[in-house]
Amino acid sequence: MIRAEHISKSFGDQSVLNDINLEFEVGKTNLIIGRSGAGKTVLLKILVGLYPPTSGTIWYDDVNFTALDKKSIRDIRMKVGMLFQGTALFDSMTIEENIRFPMDMFTSKTAKEKLDRVNYCLERVSLENVLKKYPSQLSGGMQKRVGIARAIVLEPKYLFCDEPNSGLDPKTSLVIDELIHDITVEKNITTIINTHDMNSVMEIGDNIALIHEGRLAWEGNKEEVLTSKNEILQGFVFASPFLQKVRALHAEE
């Protein structure tokens, strides 16, 4: 579980987040949604410790993350997996080397133990025969799956995903969504996903937080999205003509 208590963030005179209170549950896909510039990316970076909050507290289970020293923060980060928007794979490294990289940095495992773990993670994301390939030799969807494999290689308790479907076609996006959700449930991970993809919201939105102009505007789950009377949520969700039709059909039932 990760909890944000009264989180505010300003850059100079510009206020970006205002008094955000959220709890991200274990074994659930917790989605942060909102328009570009709403503050959701800043919130994600505060949650993972890349930005300090101007005020407020982040808790990892019963640990006050915002009060930790550098060594203790490093200990927590060993339990964190990150899936970046652009995958952030190293072009000059093979797929094996990319996935092994966190183990090289943070563990004293033997070469065989590392290779066994790499192979397990690749099997978990349904990739075979890619160990010696380079990222440029893989499709965008395959690179995302490699990114997931690297994110889970240290068996994290917490998984952060920044726009995991960015640049992917709808079919591949669905595969990535299902993979993240299945791993979250299977390994009982606290997963936090920053997204504006409404397909992701409706497919895997166990818990959803809408950030609007730096404030928490709505909380709920995917079942509640279509029935909520929250005007800010409706304006965000039903900006798509397709989803406007879905809402109309839902209202007729």
Secondary structure, 3 states (H helix, E strand, C coil): CEEEEEEEEEECCEEEEEEEEEEECCCCEEEEECCCCCCHHHHHHHHHCCCCCCEEEEEECCEEHHHCCHHHHHHHHCCEEEECCCCCCCCCCCHHHHHHHHHHHHCCCCHHHHHHHHHHHHHHCCCCCCCCCCHHHCCHHHHHHHHHHHHHCCCCCEEEEECCCCCCCHHHHHHHHHHHHHHHHHHCCEEEEECCCHHHHHHHCCEEEEEECCEEEEEECHHHHCCCCCHHHHHHHCCCHHHHHHHHHHHHC
